[in-house]
């Protein structure tokens, strides 16, 4: 027997500390590097405008500058920036806030609604444009997880905090990890891969980690089906059935790692499928163009 488990690796990645990053990777450069590593560039998604707005506010923070985002009474996102100044007429160390300005998030970028500090206005506007076109390394980490989940057999952490992952590896997934490694090197990210010792404890740890990941999918299926009613569109039910079939296929491919969990998951999928069938059979009427039509009888 081999001293290491076959078909699974332990993987983790180290990204540069934020304070040591001089230039954040651009979205376009990241997409190009994905393609150069023979990976789909669809995983390099655009940054949401509200996320860019919040990140721009973060970049304006300094030891003596506070920036906070909040929802206004109109439901829109705002940012208020204050300078902390000491009271020159007081011997206490108490600080007071001096308003630099308030900005509203708009489609065109931050819009100043209060305050006249033009330097701060220029800074938050520039940082917003930068945040719209660049990634933080936390984005890169999430991108790696998406690639390994969608293109491979998934990625499963043995601990809640994540950071270290079991990666099932058939021939396709080993090649996938190699390509991910090429991408990581181009992004100044260290992808670390380790063989897993073949012990009973490790086999149980792997099985439990993978089962925890699949449990999330099962809970999503269950929640969706419980929310269905007789008025649920047939397309929604068919889409859910397709997603359940994907879970079933994943169970088949991962069954050797699941230490018996696969049987329980298969039972749950069968019950969920029965619920879908019961729901469809319970529809005694359907509504078409505002009219209630009785189903045909045999």
PASEBA-1860 file (N, C-alpha, C; in nm, 3 decimals):
! residues 298
1> XXXXXXXX> 0.085/-0.120/0.000/0.000/0.000/0.000/0.088/0.125/0.000 ~ 0.049/0.226/-0.081/0.125/0.351/-0.086/0.114/0.424/0.047 ~ 0.218/0.498/0.082/0.216/0.576/0.206/0.133/0.702/0.192 ~ 0.095/0.737/0.069/0.013/0.855/0.046/-0.114/0.817/-0.029 ~ -0.220/0.893/-0.006/-0.347/0.867/-0.073/-0.337/0.904/-0.220 ~ -0.397/0.821/-0.304/-0.402/0.849/-0.446/-0.534/0.919/-0.478 ~ -0.530/1.013/-0.571/-0.653/1.077/-0.615/-0.697/1.195/-0.532 ~ -0.611/1.244/-0.443/-0.646/1.362/-0.364/-0.516/1.432/-0.321
9> XXXXXXXX> -0.519/1.563/-0.323/-0.406/1.643/-0.278/-0.454/1.747/-0.178 ~ -0.358/1.796/-0.100/-0.385/1.907/-0.010/-0.329/2.032/-0.077 ~ -0.411/2.134/-0.089/-0.368/2.256/-0.159/-0.397/2.380/-0.075 ~ -0.311/2.478/-0.090/-0.332/2.608/-0.028/-0.256/2.710/-0.110 ~ -0.288/2.836/-0.091/-0.215/2.940/-0.164/-0.186/3.057/-0.072 ~ -0.074/3.119/-0.099/-0.031/3.236/-0.023/-0.032/3.358/-0.114 ~ -0.105/3.460/-0.074/-0.108/3.584/-0.150/-0.025/3.690/-0.080 ~ 0.029/3.786/-0.153/0.109/3.890/-0.089/0.026/3.968/0.012
17> XXXXXXXX> 0.083/4.005/0.128/0.012/4.089/0.224/-0.031/4.219/0.159 ~ -0.150/4.267/0.194/-0.205/4.386/0.130/-0.109/4.505/0.139 ~ -0.041/4.519/0.252/0.047/4.634/0.270/0.172/4.626/0.184 ~ 0.201/4.507/0.129/0.318/4.491/0.045/0.285/4.497/-0.104 ~ 0.156/4.513/-0.136/0.114/4.516/-0.276/0.121/4.659/-0.326 ~ 0.211/4.682/-0.419/0.225/4.817/-0.474/0.126/4.840/-0.588 ~ 0.109/4.738/-0.673/0.018/4.750/-0.785/-0.080/4.634/-0.781 ~ -0.209/4.667/-0.776/-0.311/4.563/-0.777/-0.329/4.510/-0.920
25> XXXXXXXX> -0.354/4.381/-0.936/-0.371/4.325/-1.072/-0.497/4.381/-1.138 ~ -0.484/4.418/-1.263/-0.600/4.469/-1.336/-0.688/4.353/-1.382 ~ -0.813/4.383/-1.407/-0.906/4.281/-1.452/-0.866/4.229/-1.590 ~ -0.830/4.319/-1.679/-0.793/4.277/-1.815/-0.667/4.190/-1.813 ~ -0.567/4.228/-1.732/-0.445/4.149/-1.724/-0.473/4.012/-1.664 ~ -0.563/4.006/-1.567/-0.599/3.879/-1.504/-0.668/3.787/-1.604 ~ -0.756/3.843/-1.685/-0.824/3.762/-1.788/-0.722/3.708/-1.888 ~ -0.627/3.791/-1.925/-0.526/3.746/-2.020/-0.442/3.633/-1.960
33> XXXXXXXX> -0.406/3.645/-1.832/-0.325/3.542/-1.767/-0.402/3.412/-1.749 ~ -0.533/3.421/-1.729/-0.615/3.300/-1.724/-0.610/3.228/-1.859 ~ -0.627/3.305/-1.966/-0.623/3.244/-2.100/-0.487/3.183/-2.129 ~ -0.380/3.251/-2.088/-0.245/3.200/-2.112/-0.220/3.070/-2.036 ~ -0.293/3.049/-1.926/-0.282/2.925/-1.849/-0.385/2.821/-1.894 ~ -0.452/2.849/-2.007/-0.556/2.759/-2.060/-0.670/2.740/-1.962 ~ -0.708/2.850/-1.898/-0.823/2.851/-1.807/-0.925/2.952/-1.860 ~ -1.055/2.927/-1.837/-1.157/3.020/-1.887/-1.144/3.157/-1.819
41> XXXXXXXX> -1.150/3.263/-1.898/-1.137/3.397/-1.840/-1.269/3.449/-1.783 ~ -1.375/3.367/-1.793/-1.505/3.411/-1.739/-1.502/3.424/-1.587 ~ -1.402/3.362/-1.523/-1.395/3.370/-1.377/-1.339/3.504/-1.330 ~ -1.282/3.581/-1.422/-1.236/3.716/-1.387/-1.352/3.811/-1.412 ~ -1.443/3.817/-1.317/-1.566/3.895/-1.334/-1.541/4.042/-1.305 ~ -1.634/4.125/-1.355/-1.627/4.268/-1.326/-1.651/4.292/-1.177 ~ -1.596/4.402/-1.128/-1.619/4.442/-0.989/-1.751/4.517/-0.980 ~ -1.835/4.478/-0.886/-1.963/4.547/-0.868/-1.939/4.694/-0.831
49> XXXXXXXX> -2.023/4.782/-0.880/-2.005/4.925/-0.857/-2.008/4.960/-0.709 ~ -2.099/4.897/-0.634/-2.105/4.926/-0.492/-1.980/4.877/-0.419 ~ -1.924/4.763/-0.465/-1.800/4.714/-0.407/-1.687/4.811/-0.434 ~ -1.680/4.863/-0.557/-1.577/4.961/-0.593/-1.591/5.087/-0.508 ~ -1.714/5.128/-0.482/-1.739/5.247/-0.400/-1.688/5.226/-0.258 ~ -1.718/5.111/-0.200/-1.672/5.082/-0.064/-1.519/5.073/-0.058 ~ -1.461/5.011/-0.160/-1.315/4.998/-0.161/-1.248/5.134/-0.179 ~ -1.309/5.220/-0.257/-1.255/5.355/-0.272/-1.255/5.427/-0.138
57> XXXXXXXX> -1.363/5.408/-0.061/-1.369/5.469/0.072/-1.259/5.413/0.162 ~ -1.235/5.281/0.154/-1.130/5.219/0.234/-0.993/5.280/0.202 ~ -0.969/5.309/0.075/-0.839/5.363/0.035/-0.818/5.505/0.084 ~ -0.926/5.572/0.121/-0.915/5.709/0.172/-0.882/5.714/0.321 ~ -0.888/5.599/0.387/-0.864/5.596/0.532/-0.716/5.616/0.563 ~ -0.690/5.691/0.669/-0.557/5.712/0.724/-0.571/5.715/0.875 ~ -0.460/5.716/0.951/-0.473/5.724/1.097/-0.557/5.842/1.144 ~ -0.552/5.951/1.071/-0.629/6.070/1.112/-0.751/6.094/1.024
65> XXXXXXXX> -0.782/5.998/0.936/-0.896/6.012/0.845/-0.989/5.893/0.864 ~ -1.116/5.923/0.890/-1.218/5.820/0.900/-1.305/5.822/0.776 ~ -1.341/5.703/0.728/-1.432/5.691/0.615/-1.531/5.581/0.646 ~ -1.658/5.610/0.638/-1.759/5.509/0.666/-1.868/5.515/0.559 ~ -1.913/5.397/0.518/-2.022/5.386/0.423/-2.152/5.354/0.497 ~ -2.261/5.406/0.445/-2.391/5.384/0.510/-2.502/5.398/0.408 ~ -2.616/5.337/0.440/-2.734/5.350/0.357/-2.811/5.474/0.400 ~ -2.844/5.560/0.305/-2.920/5.679/0.336/-3.069/5.651/0.347
73> XXXXXXXX> -3.144/5.753/0.386/-3.289/5.737/0.400/-3.354/5.702/0.267 ~ -3.287/5.738/0.157/-3.340/5.707/0.024/-3.301/5.568/-0.023 ~ -3.230/5.492/0.065/-3.190/5.358/0.029/-3.063/5.351/-0.052 ~ -3.003/5.465/-0.082/-2.881/5.468/-0.161/-2.758/5.457/-0.070 ~ -2.644/5.421/-0.131/-2.520/5.404/-0.057/-2.443/5.536/-0.054 ~ -2.397/5.574/0.066/-2.322/5.698/0.084/-2.190/5.668/0.156 ~ -2.099/5.763/0.146/-1.973/5.757/0.219/-1.946/5.892/0.282 ~ -1.916/5.893/0.412/-1.879/6.016/0.481/-1.733/6.005/0.524
81> XXXXXXXX> -1.656/6.110/0.495/-1.515/6.113/0.529/-1.490/6.230/0.624 ~ -1.428/6.201/0.737/-1.398/6.302/0.839/-1.249/6.300/0.871 ~ -1.197/6.418/0.906/-1.061/6.426/0.957/-1.069/6.438/1.108 ~ -0.988/6.360/1.179/-0.985/6.365/1.325/-0.880/6.468/1.367 ~ -0.924/6.568/1.439/-0.834/6.675/1.482/-0.843/6.693/1.632 ~ -0.731/6.730/1.694/-0.730/6.757/1.836/-0.780/6.896/1.865 ~ -0.832/6.913/1.983/-0.881/7.045/2.025/-0.763/7.125/2.080 ~ -0.723/7.227/2.005/-0.605/7.306/2.044/-0.627/7.380/2.176
89> XXXXXXXX> -0.751/7.405/2.213/-0.779/7.480/2.336/-0.800/7.389/2.455 ~ -0.776/7.259/2.436/-0.800/7.165/2.545/-0.674/7.083/2.570 ~ -0.652/7.049/2.698/-0.537/6.966/2.734/-0.570/6.817/2.723 ~ -0.695/6.787/2.697/-0.735/6.646/2.686/-0.693/6.591/2.549 ~ -0.695/6.460/2.541/-0.658/6.394/2.416/-0.781/6.369/2.328 ~ -0.893/6.429/2.362/-1.016/6.407/2.289/-1.007/6.465/2.149 ~ -1.054/6.388/2.052/-1.052/6.431/1.913/-1.192/6.467/1.867 ~ -1.198/6.557/1.772/-1.327/6.591/1.713/-1.319/6.566/1.563
97> XXXXXXXX> -1.436/6.543/1.505/-1.442/6.515/1.362/-1.465/6.643/1.282 ~ -1.386/6.657/1.178/-1.399/6.770/1.088/-1.442/6.716/0.952 ~ -1.562/6.751/0.910/-1.619/6.693/0.788/-1.536/6.728/0.665 ~ -1.497/6.625/0.591/-1.433/6.645/0.462/-1.534/6.639/0.349 ~ -1.639/6.560/0.370/-1.741/6.552/0.268/-1.824/6.427/0.277 ~ -1.936/6.428/0.205/-2.024/6.311/0.193/-2.046/6.287/0.044 ~ -2.030/6.160/0.004/-2.045/6.123/-0.136/-2.153/6.017/-0.151 ~ -2.227/6.026/-0.260/-2.333/5.930/-0.291/-2.285/5.841/-0.405
105> XXXXXXXX> -2.316/5.711/-0.393/-2.282/5.620/-0.502/-2.380/5.640/-0.616 ~ -2.326/5.661/-0.736/-2.408/5.671/-0.856/-2.345/5.584/-0.964 ~ -2.418/5.564/-1.072/-2.366/5.484/-1.182/-2.238/5.545/-1.238 ~ -2.230/5.677/-1.236/-2.112/5.744/-1.289/-1.998/5.757/-1.192 ~ -2.015/5.708/-1.069/-1.910/5.718/-0.968/-1.955/5.799/-0.848 ~ -1.864/5.828/-0.755/-1.901/5.904/-0.635/-1.947/6.045/-0.671 ~ -2.060/6.085/-0.615/-2.114/6.219/-0.636/-2.113/6.295/-0.504 ~ -2.039/6.406/-0.498/-2.029/6.482/-0.374/-2.162/6.552/-0.347
113> XXXXXXXX> -2.214/6.533/-0.226/-2.341/6.596/-0.188/-2.324/6.692/-0.071 ~ -2.213/6.679/0.001/-2.182/6.772/0.110/-2.031/6.788/0.121 ~ -1.988/6.908/0.165/-1.846/6.930/0.186/-1.778/6.987/0.063 ~ -1.665/7.054/0.086/-1.597/7.123/-0.023/-1.446/7.095/-0.023 ~ -1.407/6.976/0.025/-1.267/6.941/0.024/-1.235/6.877/-0.111 ~ -1.179/6.957/-0.200/-1.159/6.911/-0.338/-1.052/6.802/-0.347 ~ -0.951/6.808/-0.262/-0.847/6.706/-0.265/-0.905/6.568/-0.232 ~ -0.993/6.563/-0.129/-1.057/6.437/-0.092/-1.151/6.391/-0.202
121> XXXXXXXX> -1.219/6.486/-0.264/-1.309/6.451/-0.374/-1.231/6.389/-0.490 ~ -1.118/6.447/-0.523/-1.035/6.391/-0.630/-0.984/6.252/-0.593 ~ -0.949/6.235/-0.464/-0.895/6.107/-0.420/-0.999/5.995/-0.429 ~ -1.119/6.018/-0.378/-1.219/5.912/-0.378/-1.265/5.881/-0.521 ~ -1.267/5.984/-0.607/-1.304/5.962/-0.747/-1.199/5.877/-0.818 ~ -1.071/5.909/-0.795/-0.963/5.832/-0.856/-0.960/5.689/-0.804 ~ -0.978/5.674/-0.671/-0.974/5.540/-0.613/-1.092/5.456/-0.662 ~ -1.205/5.520/-0.688/-1.320/5.447/-0.741/-1.290/5.391/-0.880
129> XXXXXXXX> -1.231/5.474/-0.965/-1.198/5.429/-1.099/-1.095/5.314/-1.095 ~ -1.000/5.324/-1.001/-0.902/5.217/-0.986/-0.968/5.089/-0.937 ~ -1.057/5.103/-0.839/-1.124/4.985/-0.782/-1.213/4.917/-0.885 ~ -1.265/4.991/-0.982/-1.350/4.933/-1.086/-1.272/4.845/-1.183 ~ -1.142/4.869/-1.193/-1.063/4.802/-1.296/-0.955/4.710/-1.240 ~ -0.949/4.695/-1.108/-0.844/4.613/-1.048/-0.903/4.517/-0.945 ~ -0.825/4.415/-0.912/-0.863/4.318/-0.811/-0.781/4.337/-0.685 ~ -0.841/4.301/-0.572/-0.764/4.277/-0.451/-0.729/4.128/-0.452
137> XXXXXXXX> -0.628/4.091/-0.373/-0.586/3.951/-0.378/-0.691/3.858/-0.316 ~ -0.779/3.913/-0.235/-0.890/3.830/-0.186/-0.980/3.788/-0.302 ~ -0.993/3.875/-0.403/-1.070/3.840/-0.523/-1.003/3.725/-0.597 ~ -0.871/3.728/-0.603/-0.797/3.622/-0.672/-0.818/3.488/-0.601 ~ -0.817/3.490/-0.467/-0.841/3.368/-0.391/-0.978/3.309/-0.419 ~ -1.080/3.397/-0.424/-1.215/3.348/-0.455/-1.221/3.295/-0.600 ~ -1.145/3.357/-0.688/-1.140/3.313/-0.827/-1.082/3.171/-0.836 ~ -0.976/3.144/-0.760/-0.916/3.011/-0.760/-1.016/2.907/-0.711
145> XXXXXXXX> -1.093/2.941/-0.609/-1.191/2.846/-0.558/-1.299/2.818/-0.662 ~ -1.340/2.921/-0.736/-1.441/2.901/-0.840/-1.388/2.810/-0.951 ~ -1.264/2.835/-0.993/-1.206/2.754/-1.100/-1.200/2.607/-1.060 ~ -1.150/2.581/-0.938/-1.135/2.443/-0.894/-1.270/2.376/-0.868 ~ -1.371/2.455/-0.831/-1.504/2.401/-0.806/-1.579/2.373/-0.935 ~ -1.576/2.469/-1.027/-1.654/2.457/-1.150/-1.585/2.373/-1.257 ~ -1.453/2.379/-1.261/-1.381/2.307/-1.366/-1.334/2.169/-1.321 ~ -1.331/2.145/-1.189/-1.283/2.018/-1.137/-1.387/1.946/-1.053
153> XXXXXXXX> -1.341/1.875/-0.953/-1.429/1.798/-0.865/-1.458/1.871/-0.734 ~ -1.421/1.996/-0.728/-1.449/2.072/-0.607/-1.326/2.092/-0.521 ~ -1.345/2.170/-0.416/-1.239/2.203/-0.323/-1.302/2.207/-0.185 ~ -1.245/2.134/-0.088/-1.313/2.110/0.039/-1.218/2.136/0.155 ~ -1.262/2.221/0.246/-1.175/2.256/0.359/-1.205/2.169/0.480 ~ -1.101/2.118/0.546/-1.122/2.039/0.668/-1.151/2.125/0.790 ~ -1.151/2.258/0.773/-1.179/2.347/0.886/-1.266/2.462/0.839 ~ -1.343/2.518/0.931/-1.439/2.623/0.897/-1.371/2.746/0.839
161> XXXXXXXX> -1.254/2.779/0.890/-1.187/2.902/0.847/-1.130/2.891/0.706 ~ -1.126/2.771/0.649/-1.072/2.753/0.516/-0.921/2.772/0.516 ~ -0.866/2.806/0.402/-0.723/2.830/0.390/-0.644/2.708/0.346 ~ -0.690/2.589/0.384/-0.628/2.462/0.344/-0.740/2.374/0.289 ~ -0.715/2.308/0.174/-0.823/2.239/0.106/-0.780/2.102/0.055 ~ -0.872/2.007/0.066/-0.856/1.879/-0.002/-0.909/1.896/-0.145 ~ -0.830/1.855/-0.243/-0.870/1.866/-0.383/-0.867/1.727/-0.447 ~ -0.984/1.667/-0.475/-0.985/1.538/-0.545/-0.920/1.553/-0.683
169> XXXXXXXX> -0.835/1.457/-0.720/-0.758/1.471/-0.844/-0.760/1.343/-0.925 ~ -0.846/1.341/-1.026/-0.830/1.240/-1.129/-0.732/1.299/-1.231 ~ -0.714/1.233/-1.346/-0.617/1.283/-1.444/-0.651/1.425/-1.489 ~ -0.780/1.450/-1.511/-0.822/1.584/-1.554/-0.792/1.689/-1.448 ~ -0.821/1.655/-1.322/-0.804/1.753/-1.215/-0.657/1.777/-1.182 ~ -0.571/1.677/-1.201/-0.427/1.702/-1.183/-0.378/1.801/-1.286 ~ -0.425/1.785/-1.409/-0.389/1.881/-1.514/-0.445/2.019/-1.482 ~ -0.566/2.022/-1.428/-0.627/2.148/-1.389/-0.543/2.218/-1.282
177> XXXXXXXX> -0.498/2.143/-1.181/-0.413/2.202/-1.078/-0.282/2.253/-1.135 ~ -0.228/2.183/-1.233/-0.105/2.230/-1.298/-0.129/2.364/-1.366 ~ -0.243/2.376/-1.435/-0.274/2.502/-1.504/-0.302/2.614/-1.405 ~ -0.369/2.579/-1.295/-0.393/2.679/-1.190/-0.259/2.727/-1.134 ~ -0.164/2.634/-1.121/-0.031/2.672/-1.073/0.037/2.770/-1.166 ~ 0.024/2.750/-1.298/0.080/2.844/-1.395/0.017/2.982/-1.377 ~ -0.114/2.985/-1.362/-0.184/3.113/-1.341/-0.138/3.180/-1.212 ~ -0.126/3.101/-1.105/-0.085/3.158/-0.977/0.054/3.222/-0.987
185> XXXXXXXX> 0.146/3.154/-1.050/0.281/3.209/-1.062/0.280/3.342/-1.138 ~ 0.194/3.352/-1.238/0.186/3.476/-1.315/0.125/3.590/-1.233 ~ 0.056/3.554/-1.124/-0.009/3.653/-1.038/0.067/3.677/-0.908 ~ 0.188/3.622/-0.898/0.268/3.634/-0.775/0.199/3.568/-0.656 ~ 0.128/3.459/-0.683/0.062/3.382/-0.579/0.131/3.245/-0.571 ~ 0.161/3.202/-0.450/0.224/3.071/-0.431/0.116/2.965/-0.411 ~ 0.104/2.873/-0.507/0.014/2.759/-0.492/0.096/2.644/-0.436 ~ 0.058/2.599/-0.317/0.132/2.491/-0.251/0.048/2.364/-0.256
193> XXXXXXXX> 0.110/2.254/-0.302/0.041/2.126/-0.315/0.117/2.020/-0.236 ~ 0.042/1.940/-0.161/0.105/1.838/-0.076/0.034/1.705/-0.094 ~ 0.111/1.598/-0.088/0.052/1.464/-0.083/-0.011/1.443/0.054 ~ -0.115/1.360/0.058/-0.187/1.335/0.184/-0.150/1.196/0.235 ~ -0.101/1.187/0.358/-0.066/1.055/0.415/-0.187/0.962/0.415 ~ -0.165/0.837/0.384/-0.273/0.739/0.379/-0.292/0.680/0.518 ~ -0.375/0.748/0.597/-0.409/0.700/0.731/-0.560/0.701/0.746 ~ -0.608/0.626/0.842/-0.752/0.622/0.866/-0.806/0.759/0.904
201> XXXXXXXX> -0.728/0.831/0.984/-0.771/0.965/1.027/-0.784/1.060/0.908 ~ -0.687/1.053/0.815/-0.693/1.140/0.698/-0.809/1.104/0.609 ~ -0.835/0.974/0.594/-0.948/0.933/0.510/-1.080/0.986/0.567 ~ -1.095/0.980/0.699/-1.216/1.033/0.762/-1.223/1.185/0.748 ~ -1.109/1.251/0.763/-1.107/1.397/0.751/-1.147/1.440/0.610 ~ -1.097/1.370/0.510/-1.132/1.402/0.372/-1.280/1.377/0.348 ~ -1.330/1.262/0.392/-1.470/1.230/0.375/-1.561/1.331/0.441 ~ -1.527/1.373/0.563/-1.609/1.471/0.635/-1.606/1.607/0.567
209> XXXXXXXX> -1.487/1.647/0.518/-1.475/1.777/0.452/-1.557/1.782/0.323 ~ -1.548/1.675/0.242/-1.625/1.670/0.118/-1.774/1.663/0.148 ~ -1.811/1.584/0.250/-1.953/1.573/0.287/-2.008/1.708/0.332 ~ -1.927/1.787/0.405/-1.972/1.919/0.449/-1.998/2.010/0.330 ~ -1.912/1.999/0.228/-1.932/2.081/0.109/-2.057/2.042/0.034 ~ -2.080/1.911/0.018/-2.199/1.865/-0.054/-2.325/1.896/0.026 ~ -2.315/1.898/0.158/-2.431/1.929/0.242/-2.485/2.069/0.212 ~ -2.396/2.160/0.174/-2.439/2.295/0.139/-2.528/2.291/0.016
217> XXXXXXXX> -2.487/2.211/-0.085/-2.570/2.197/-0.205/-2.704/2.132/-0.172 ~ -2.701/2.030/-0.087/-2.825/1.961/-0.051/-2.921/2.057/0.021 ~ -2.866/2.139/0.108/-2.950/2.236/0.181/-3.013/2.335/0.084 ~ -2.938/2.376/-0.019/-2.991/2.468/-0.119/-3.105/2.403/-0.197 ~ -3.087/2.276/-0.234/-3.195/2.204/-0.303/-3.320/2.197/-0.214 ~ -3.299/2.160/-0.089/-3.412/2.143/0.003/-3.486/2.275/0.024 ~ -3.410/2.383/0.043/-3.472/2.514/0.066/-3.553/2.559/-0.055 ~ -3.498/2.537/-0.173/-3.568/2.577/-0.295/-3.698/2.498/-0.311
225> XXXXXXXX> -3.692/2.367/-0.291/-3.810/2.283/-0.312/-3.918/2.313/-0.208 ~ -3.877/2.340/-0.086/-3.976/2.373/0.018/-4.049/2.503/-0.012 ~ -3.985/2.591/-0.092/-4.048/2.718/-0.126/-4.139/2.708/-0.248 ~ -4.134/2.594/-0.319/-4.217/2.578/-0.437/-4.364/2.560/-0.398 ~ -4.451/2.609/-0.484/-4.596/2.591/-0.467/-4.653/2.542/-0.599 ~ -4.784/2.520/-0.602/-4.849/2.472/-0.725/-4.842/2.577/-0.835 ~ -4.809/2.701/-0.799/-4.798/2.805/-0.902/-4.655/2.825/-0.951 ~ -4.562/2.745/-0.898/-4.423/2.756/-0.943/-4.412/2.718/-1.090
233> XXXXXXXX> -4.336/2.797/-1.164/-4.322/2.772/-1.307/-4.252/2.638/-1.332 ~ -4.297/2.563/-1.432/-4.234/2.433/-1.463/-4.085/2.446/-1.493 ~ -4.044/2.562/-1.554/-3.902/2.580/-1.584/-3.818/2.581/-1.457 ~ -3.874/2.640/-1.350/-3.801/2.645/-1.223/-3.780/2.505/-1.167 ~ -3.883/2.423/-1.176/-3.872/2.285/-1.128/-3.773/2.207/-1.212 ~ -3.777/2.226/-1.344/-3.684/2.156/-1.432/-3.540/2.200/-1.406 ~ -3.520/2.329/-1.382/-3.385/2.379/-1.352/-3.333/2.319/-1.222 ~ -3.421/2.310/-1.123/-3.378/2.250/-0.995/-3.344/2.103/-1.015
241> XXXXXXXX> -3.424/2.034/-1.095/-3.395/1.892/-1.119/-3.259/1.877/-1.190 ~ -3.226/1.969/-1.279/-3.097/1.963/-1.348/-2.982/1.986/-1.249 ~ -3.001/2.080/-1.155/-2.899/2.105/-1.054/-2.882/1.984/-0.962 ~ -2.994/1.920/-0.928/-2.986/1.799/-0.847/-2.913/1.687/-0.920 ~ -2.932/1.681/-1.052/-2.861/1.580/-1.131/-2.711/1.606/-1.130 ~ -2.672/1.734/-1.131/-2.530/1.767/-1.121/-2.473/1.719/-0.987 ~ -2.549/1.739/-0.881/-2.506/1.691/-0.750/-2.493/1.539/-0.750 ~ -2.588/1.473/-0.815/-2.584/1.326/-0.824/-2.458/1.279/-0.897
249> XXXXXXXX> -2.425/1.345/-1.008/-2.306/1.308/-1.084/-2.180/1.332/-1.002 ~ -2.180/1.439/-0.923/-2.065/1.467/-0.838/-2.050/1.359/-0.732 ~ -2.163/1.314/-0.676/-2.159/1.206/-0.577/-2.098/1.079/-0.636 ~ -2.134/1.048/-0.760/-2.081/0.928/-0.824/-1.929/0.938/-0.837 ~ -1.881/1.057/-0.878/-1.737/1.074/-0.899/-1.659/1.081/-0.769 ~ -1.726/1.123/-0.660/-1.657/1.139/-0.532/-1.687/1.028/-0.433 ~ -1.761/0.927/-0.475/-1.809/0.825/-0.382/-1.695/0.755/-0.307 ~ -1.580/0.738/-0.373/-1.469/0.667/-0.308/-1.409/0.746/-0.192
257> XXXXXXXX> -1.437/0.877/-0.186/-1.380/0.959/-0.079/-1.477/0.982/0.037 ~ -1.603/0.942/0.021/-1.708/0.988/0.112/-1.732/0.898/0.232 ~ -1.663/0.788/0.243/-1.673/0.704/0.363/-1.817/0.671/0.403 ~ -1.898/0.638/0.306/-2.036/0.601/0.337/-2.135/0.716/0.333 ~ -2.087/0.840/0.330/-2.178/0.955/0.322/-2.258/0.954/0.193 ~ -2.203/0.895/0.086/-2.270/0.896/-0.043/-2.407/0.829/-0.036 ~ -2.418/0.724/0.042/-2.546/0.653/0.054/-2.653/0.743/0.112 ~ -2.617/0.818/0.216/-2.713/0.908/0.279/-2.752/1.022/0.183
265> XXXXXXXX> -2.654/1.077/0.112/-2.685/1.183/0.017/-2.775/1.132/-0.095 ~ -2.750/1.009/-0.141/-2.833/0.951/-0.246/-2.976/0.935/-0.196 ~ -2.992/0.896/-0.070/-3.126/0.883/-0.011/-3.196/1.019/-0.009 ~ -3.122/1.123/0.031/-3.181/1.257/0.037/-3.221/1.306/-0.102 ~ -3.137/1.280/-0.202/-3.172/1.321/-0.339/-3.297/1.249/-0.387 ~ -3.310/1.121/-0.352/-3.429/1.046/-0.389/-3.554/1.107/-0.326 ~ -3.544/1.144/-0.198/-3.658/1.207/-0.130/-3.693/1.340/-0.195 ~ -3.592/1.419/-0.231/-3.618/1.548/-0.293/-3.683/1.532/-0.430
273> XXXXXXXX> -3.639/1.432/-0.505/-3.699/1.405/-0.635/-3.845/1.363/-0.618 ~ -3.872/1.283/-0.514/-4.010/1.243/-0.487/-4.096/1.364/-0.453 ~ -4.039/1.460/-0.380/-4.113/1.582/-0.348/-4.145/1.661/-0.475 ~ -4.051/1.664/-0.569/-4.076/1.734/-0.695/-4.188/1.666/-0.772 ~ -4.186/1.534/-0.777/-4.290/1.460/-0.848/-4.426/1.482/-0.782 ~ -4.428/1.477/-0.648/-4.553/1.500/-0.574/-4.607/1.639/-0.603 ~ -4.517/1.738/-0.607/-4.559/1.874/-0.634/-4.621/1.884/-0.773 ~ -4.556/1.825/-0.870/-4.610/1.831/-1.005/-4.745/1.760/-1.015
281> XXXXXXXX> -4.758/1.647/-0.947/-4.885/1.572/-0.952/-4.996/1.640/-0.874 ~ -4.959/1.727/-0.781/-5.061/1.791/-0.698/-5.123/1.913/-0.764 ~ -5.071/1.949/-0.878/-5.126/2.066/-0.947/-5.258/2.026/-1.010 ~ -5.366/2.068/-0.948/-5.499/2.031/-0.998/-5.550/2.130/-1.102 ~ -5.494/2.250/-1.099/-5.531/2.350/-1.198/-5.408/2.429/-1.236 ~ -5.407/2.484/-1.355/-5.301/2.575/-1.396/-5.365/2.700/-1.449 ~ -5.293/2.809/-1.441/-5.349/2.937/-1.483/-5.283/2.979/-1.614 ~ -5.367/2.998/-1.715/-5.317/3.038/-1.846/-5.393/3.162/-1.891
289> XXXXXXXX> -5.317/3.271/-1.908/-5.376/3.397/-1.953/-5.493/3.439/-1.866 ~ -5.478/3.419/-1.736/-5.579/3.465/-1.642/-5.695/3.369/-1.625 ~ -5.698/3.257/-1.700/-5.805/3.161/-1.689/-5.757/3.037/-1.619 ~ -5.839/2.976/-1.538/-5.806/2.851/-1.468/-5.854/2.735/-1.555 ~ -5.762/2.650/-1.596/-5.795/2.541/-1.687/-5.777/2.409/-1.615 ~ -5.879/2.327/-1.617/-5.869/2.195/-1.556/-5.782/2.106/-1.640 ~ -5.695/2.027/-1.577/-5.611/1.936/-1.655/-5.692/1.827/-1.721 ~ -5.640/1.778/-1.832/-5.713/1.673/-1.904/-5.721/1.547/-1.819
297> XX> -5.831/1.478/-1.829/-5.848/1.352/-1.754/-5.838/1.236/-1.850 ~ -5.791/1.126/-1.797/-5.776/1.006/-1.881/-5.900/0.920/-1.876
END
